[in-house]
């Protein structure tokens, strides 16, 4: 039942292939209608038998040569008349073609269904008549010796001709026979024609959010080339806007570092000379606030560097690095922070784990993961760090004993300035955003889970050098 519903939903979903296929079938139907209309038009205005001199010659020859045997002549003419009626395909006897033969002004044969009151005024000329509301066309010819006259009468109303054509399966049979043989080739031709379109769609879908380079596939088709040029132009505009944004934030953050450092130095100097305990406490708060502001500015700079686009020069600085040595170095640098919080750092690392990357970006990644783990772990807890080789990748795990992050927020915390609602510690919401940007820039993955101690487990996988 589920599969049937999925198939029905896919069938009802708008599809460009189906749209083109229906357009081809509609065009086929239109061409078929035009062809049928031309057949009817030709039948109304230029009945083939009216122009067929062979019919006239055959009938006149029989009538002339069998003049001395009237009974056999009548039988022969009746047989020819039936053949003409059957060849016309008309099923209604009142709209069948008819013949009338006269000799010396006397009728020698008349089709039983021939209309009365039809008489040509000129020989060998097709003329139109209306008898009892029915339109007819007639033509009269004489035998070579002028003794026998034959008038051929054919239906001249388009409705009657249409009924005749339909009775001969000229309407439905061609379209019914051709549709089963035309739909599969038409569908296959559309699928083949859309292959360049699918190549463009696949390349766009394979791009990451930071990859704004022009598309590599350059179609030769005019319509698709225009679309690719529009996509490239959009990517250039987005890339330019992103570069301007990063440049503005980086410049602003860089300009803020100096006044914040000067502010902190001056406030610490004032606190050292202040004698009033209340003033010292206020100045200590200003020092703490300036330290948090300086850290936020530093994180903004790191974020801008980590989000460098593929075309930036920073991207070209990737070299082979020993991740195990860099990890030990950063853990040693942050050991003072861990000691101040009463947190132990435990490392289990494999030897010689080399990755290709930027030292500055990987340092920022390790610092943010370790800093978060230390900050959120309670006193006496242990931050477990492991580094191992796994299926051609370097796997880094940082597990703390803090409150963790609810599963509903584990993807959102990678967004800039977003912090889980239940967090009690202060922060800027940039640490995990920086870590995610660095991992994406290095072609890796980062996943947040639950540690064995109940805290947060951050698992990072990076390609080996």
N, C-alpha and C positions, 0 to 999 in steps of 0.2 A: 504493500500500500504506500509506504514511504517512497519507494523507488518510482512508483507510478506518479505520485504527486510531484516529485522532483522532475520527472520527464515532462509532465504537463506544464510545470512552471517554466522550464527551459524552453518549451515550445511556444508559450505565450509571451515570453520576454522578447522585446524588440530586437531584431537582428538585421544587420546590414546585408548579410548574405541572403536572407529570406526576402528582404525588400528588393534586392536586385533580381532575384529569381522571379518574384511576382511581377516585377516590371517587364522582364523578358516574356513571361507568359501572357501578360496583358498586351504587349506589342504583337505577339504571335496571334492572339485572338483578334486584335484590330486588323492585322493584315488578312486574316481569314475572312473577316466580315467584309472588308473592302473587295476581296476576291469574289465572294459570293454576290456582292452588290453588282460588280462588273458583269458577272455571269447573267444575273437577272436583267441588267440593263441591256446587254447584248441580245438576250432572248426576247426582250420586249421590242427593241428597235430593229434588230437585224436577225430574225429567226433563220437559223442555218438552213432549214429545209426550203424556206422560201427562196433562198439564193442558190440552192443545189439544182443546177440544170439537169443533172443525171436523173433525179427523181421524175422530173417532167418528161424527159426523153423516154424513160422506161415505160411510164404509164401511157404516154401517147403512142408509143410503138405497139404495145399490146392492144390498145383500143383500135388502132388503125389496121393491124394485121389480122385481127380476129373479127372483123366486121361481118363476115359471112356466118359466123357461129356465135350469135348473141348470148346464148346460155353459157357457153364455155368462157366467153369474154367476161361475163358478169362474175363467174367464179374466180377467174384470174385476177380481176380488178379488186374483188373482195379480199383475196389473199394479200395483194399488195397493200391494200388499205389497212389490214390488220397489222402487217409488218411496220407500216409507218406509225400506227398508234402505239405499238409496243416499243418502238425505238424512241418515241417521244418521252416515255416514262410517265405519262399522265394517268392517274387512276380514276379520275372523275370523267365519265363519258361526255359530259357537257362541255369540257374544255380540251377535248382531244383534237388534234389536227384532222382536217377533213378534205376530201377531194370531190369535185363535181365535174363530170364530163358530159359534153353535149356534142351532137352531130347534126348539122343542118338545123340548128335551133331547138332540137329535141334532146332531152336528157337521156343519156344511155347508162349513166351510173351516178349515184349520189351516196355519200357516206350517211348512214342512218341518223347520225347525230349532227350532221352539218346544219348550221343556222340558215334560216331563210332570210332573204332580203339582202344578201351579200352579192354584189356584182361589180366587177372592175370596169371603170370607164376607159382605161387605157391598158393596152397589152404590155406585158413584161415590165409592169410598174407595181411596186408594193404600195397598197393603199390601205387606210385604216377605216374601220366601220364600227358602229355601235348598234348591237341588236339585243333588244330586251335588257338593256343595262350592262351588257357584256361587251368588252372591247375585243375586236378581231382585226387581223391583218390578212390581206389576200393578194394573190398574184395570179395572172391569167396568161397562158401561152397557147399557141396553136401549133398543130402538127405541121411538118414541112409542106404537105400538100394543101393545108388550110381546111381540111375537112373535119378535123376533130379539135375541140377546144377543151383545155383542162384548167380549172381554177383550183388552186391550193389555198386552203384557209387554215390559219394558225392563230392560237390565242395571243392577244396583244395586251392584256391587262397584267401589270407587274405582279399582282397577287396570284393570279393563275400560274404565271411562270415560276414564281417562288414555290408554289405548291408542287409544281412539276419537278423543279430542281430538288426539293426536299424529298420527294418520293423516290428519287434516284440516288438518295444518300449522299448528295453533294454538300449537305450542310454539316451534319454531325459526324459522319464517319471519318472524314480526314482528320478532324481535330481529336476525336476519340482515339484513333489509331496512332497519331503522332505524339500525343502527350506522354505516354509511358516511355517513349524512346527519346524524348527531348529533355525531360526534367533532369535525369542523371547527368548527361553531358553538360547541360546548362549549369547545374550546381557545381560540377567539377571545374568548369571553365571559370566560374566566379571565384571559387576557392584558389585556383592558380593565379588569377588576376590580383587577388588580395594578398598574395604572399609578401610583396614589398611593404604593404601597410602593416602586416603582422610583424615584420622585422623591425620596423620603427617602434611599434608598441612594445615589443620585447626588450629593446634597448632602453627605452624610457623606463620600463618597469624594473629593469635591473640596476638602475642608477640609485645611489644613496643620496641622502638629503644634502650632503656637502659636495657632491659631484655635479657641478654646473658647467662642465666643459661641453663644447658643441658635440652633437651626435656624430658618431663615426660613419654611420651608414648614409651614403649620399645617393638617393634614388635619381634615376634619369627621367622618371615620369614627371611631367609638368605639374600636375595637380599635387602629387605627393611631395615634390621638391618645394613647392610653395609652403606646404604645411611644416616641413622640416625646417625651412628657413624661419618660419614664424616661431617654432619651438626654440630654435637657437637664439633668436632675438630676445625671446622671453627669458631664457636662461641668462643671457648677458645682462639684461636689466636687473634680474634678481641678484646675480653675482655682484654687480656694481653697487646695488643697494646694500647687500650684506657687507661688502668691503667698506663702504662708507660708515656703516653702523659700527663695525669692529674698530675702524680707525678712530671714530669719535669717542667710543668708550675707552679705547686704549690711551688716547691722548688725554682724555679727561682724568682717567685713573693715574696716569703718569704725572700729570700736573698737580694732582692732589697729594702725592706722596711727600713732596717737599714741605708744604705748609703743615701737613699732619705731623711730620717728624719734628718740625720746629715748634709746633704747639705742644707736643709731648715733652720736649726738652725743657721748654720754658715752664710748663706746669710742674714738672718734677723738680726744677730749681726752686720754684716758689714753695712747693711742699717741703723741701729740705730746710727752708728758712722760716717756715710758718711755725708759730708757737702755740696758736690756739688749736686744740684738738678738733674742734668743729670744722675749722678751715682745712686742716690736714685731711679730714675725712672727705670733704667736698672735692679737694684737689685730687685725692686718690680716685674718686669716681670719674673725674675728668680724664685722668691718665688711663683708666680702664676703658672709657668710651673711645678715646683716641686710639688705643691699641686695637679695639675691635674695628674701628673705621679703617685703620691702616691694613689690618688683615683682609677686610672686605675689598679694599683697593687692590691689594696683591692678588686676591682671588679673581677679580675682574680682569687683571692683566693676564693671569694664567688662562682664564677662560677664553680670552681673545686669541691667545697664542695656540691653544688647543683646538680651536675651531678654524684654524687657517685652512683655506680652500686648497684643492689639489694644485692650483696654479701658483700658489704662494711659494716664495723661495724657501720658507721654513720647511716646506714639505720635502725639499730636495736634500735636507741635511740628515736624513736617516742613515745610520751606520749600524754595524753589528755591535751589540752591547752585551755584557755579561749581566743578566738580570739578577742572578744570585748575589753578585758582589754589590750591585746597586741597592738591592733590598737590605743587605746587612748594613750598608752605609747609612741608609735612611732610618733604619731601626735604631742604630747607635745614636744618630742625631736627635731622635725623638725620645730617647730613653729618659732624659731629664723630665720631659713632660709626663711620661708614664710614672716616674718615681714621685713626682709631685702629687699625682692622683692616687698613689698607692696601687698601681696596676702593674702586673708583671707581663713581660713580653716573651713569648715562646716561639722559636723559629725552628721549622723542620724543612730544610731546603736541599734539593738535589745539587750535585756538583755540575758546573759548567752548563748553565741554561742560557744560551745565547739567542737573543731576539734582534730583529732589525727595527730600529726606531730612533726617535729623538731623545736624547738624554734629558733635556729640560722637560719634555712632556711626560716621560715615564717617571721622573722625579716628582712631578706634580701629582701624577696618579697615585704613587705610593704614599706620598705625604698626606693626601686627602683621605685615603682609605684608613691609614694608620691613625691619623688624628681623630677621625670620627670614632673609630673603635676605642681609642683611649678615652675620649671625652665622654662617651655614653656608658662605659663600663664602670661599675661601682668599685669602691676601694676593696682591695683584696682579691679582685677578679684577675683572670688571665686572658690576654688577647693572644689567640693561637694563629700563627701565620705559617702557611705551608707553600712550598714551591716545588713543582714536580713536572716531569715530562709525560705527556699523554697524547698518543696518536698524532705525532708531528706538531703538537702545540705545547706551549708553556702554560701550565695551569697554576694560577695564584689564588689562594684562599685566605681570607682574613675573617676570623670569627671572634665576636666579642660576647660579653655576658650582659649586655644592656637590655633595654625594653624591646628592641627589634622594631620592625616596621610591618604593619598589617598588610596582608597580601593585596588588598584593594589599592594600596598606595605605592606598591613596589615599582610600578612603571612610571607613575607621576613624579616620583622624587628625582628622576633624571631631568626634569624640566627646570629651567632657571628660576631661582628665587622661590621654588615651591618647597614647603615643609609640611610633613604629615601633621594633621591637626592635633594628635595626642602627644607631640613632642614637648618636653618640659625644658630641655636645655636650649640656650640661645644659639642662634646661628643665622647665616645669611641665605641658606638654601642654594649655595653654589658648589659645594664640595663634590656631591655626586654628579652634578651637571658637568663639572670639569672632568671628573673621572670617566664619565660616559663619552665625552667628546674626544678625550685622548685615546680611549680604546677603539672608537670608531675610526679615528684617523690612522691607527695602526692596523686596521683590518681585523680586529678581534671582537670578542663579545664579553659582556658583563651581565651577570645574573645575580639577583638578590634572593636569598632564601632564609631559612631559619637554622641557626646554629644549634649544636647539641646542648649547649648550656641555656638555650632559650633566647639568645640574642640574635643579632643579625649576622648572616653569613654572606659575604661578597665573594663571588667566584669570577675570576677574570681569565680568559683564554686569549693568548697572543700567538701569532705564527712564529715559528722558529726561524732564525737567520739561515 
